[in-house]
Amino acid sequence: MAEQTNKEILSALLSGLPEKARTQVRGILTLQIMVEENGSSCLVSLRNETNYTTRKWHLPENISQRLTWHHVKKKVSVVLAVKFSEKGAQFLRYGIEGLNREWKPIKTW
């Protein structure tokens, strides 16, 4: 399991947007991030259902340069969704569960 605070994840995600846009983001951003043993990150895939185009986020660069994970024992894939609303950001993390290997929500922050 790779660990990181909501604040650090959010900071890395929003760092590509202009300051004013950061408070105006609405929608859901779903990400799959590969985390190496040293804690470094690499964006593998994303689904952008926000009011800003994917290109404006600069996510591949910001995730690899600004997001480092803790307590990583082996290479792992992190799948999370961030819902942006006027109330702020809500996080949902996914994992594989059971014999049928279905993706299920495993942690809400």
C-alpha positions in Angstrom: 0.0 0.0 0.0 1.3 3.4 -0.9 0.4 6.3 1.4 0.1 10.1 0.8 -2.0 12.9 2.3 -5.0 14.4 0.6 -3.3 17.7 0.7 -0.2 16.5 -1.1 -2.2 14.7 -3.8 -4.4 17.7 -4.3 -1.4 20.0 -4.5 0.2 17.9 -7.2 -3.0 17.6 -9.2 -3.9 21.3 -9.1 -0.4 22.6 -9.6 -0.8 22.7 -13.4 -3.9 24.9 -13.3 -3.8 28.7 -12.9 -4.5 30.0 -9.3 -8.0 31.3 -10.1 -9.0 28.0 -11.9 -8.1 25.9 -8.8 -11.2 27.1 -6.9 -13.4 26.8 -10.0 -12.8 23.1 -10.8 -16.0 21.0 -10.9 -16.4 17.3 -11.7 -14.6 14.1 -11.2 -11.0 13.2 -12.1 -10.2 9.5 -12.0 -6.5 8.4 -12.1 -4.4 5.3 -12.2 -0.9 6.0 -10.9 2.0 3.6 -10.9 4.1 3.9 -7.7 7.7 2.6 -7.8 9.5 1.1 -4.7 11.2 4.5 -4.2 7.8 6.3 -4.0 8.0 8.0 -7.4 4.9 8.3 -9.4 3.9 7.8 -13.1 0.5 8.6 -14.5 -0.8 5.5 -16.3 -4.3 6.5 -17.3 -7.0 9.0 -16.4 -10.6 9.8 -17.0 -11.4 13.5 -16.9 -15.0 14.5 -16.3 -14.2 18.0 -15.1 -14.8 21.4 -16.5 -11.2 21.8 -17.5 -9.6 20.0 -20.5 -7.0 17.3 -19.8 -4.3 19.3 -21.5 -4.8 22.3 -19.1 -4.1 20.1 -16.0 -0.5 19.1 -17.1 -1.0 15.9 -15.1 1.7 13.6 -16.4 4.5 16.1 -15.6 3.0 17.3 -12.2 2.4 13.8 -11.0 5.9 12.5 -11.8 7.6 15.6 -10.5 5.5 16.6 -7.5 3.9 13.4 -6.1 6.0 11.1 -3.9 4.4 8.3 -1.9 5.4 6.8 1.5 5.6 3.3 2.9 5.9 1.6 -0.5 7.3 -1.9 -0.2 6.8 -2.9 -3.8 5.7 -1.5 -7.1 1.9 -0.8 -6.8 -0.9 0.8 -8.8 -3.0 3.4 -7.1 -6.4 4.1 -8.5 -8.3 7.1 -7.1 -11.1 9.4 -7.9 -11.3 13.1 -6.9 -14.6 14.8 -7.0 -14.4 18.6 -7.1 -17.3 20.7 -6.0 -18.0 24.1 -4.4 -17.5 22.4 -1.1 -13.9 21.3 -2.0 -12.4 17.9 -3.0 -13.6 14.4 -2.0 -11.3 11.4 -2.5 -12.2 7.8 -3.2 -9.5 5.1 -3.5 -10.1 1.8 -5.3 -8.7 -1.7 -4.9 -9.2 -5.3 -6.1 -11.2 -7.5 -3.9 -12.3 -11.1 -3.8 -11.7 -14.0 -6.1 -13.5 -12.4 -9.1 -10.9 -9.6 -8.9 -13.5 -6.7 -9.2 -12.6 -3.1 -8.5 -14.2 -1.9 -5.3 -14.0 1.4 -3.3 -11.7 0.6 -0.4 -11.0 4.0 1.2 -12.7 7.4 1.4 -10.8 10.4 2.6 
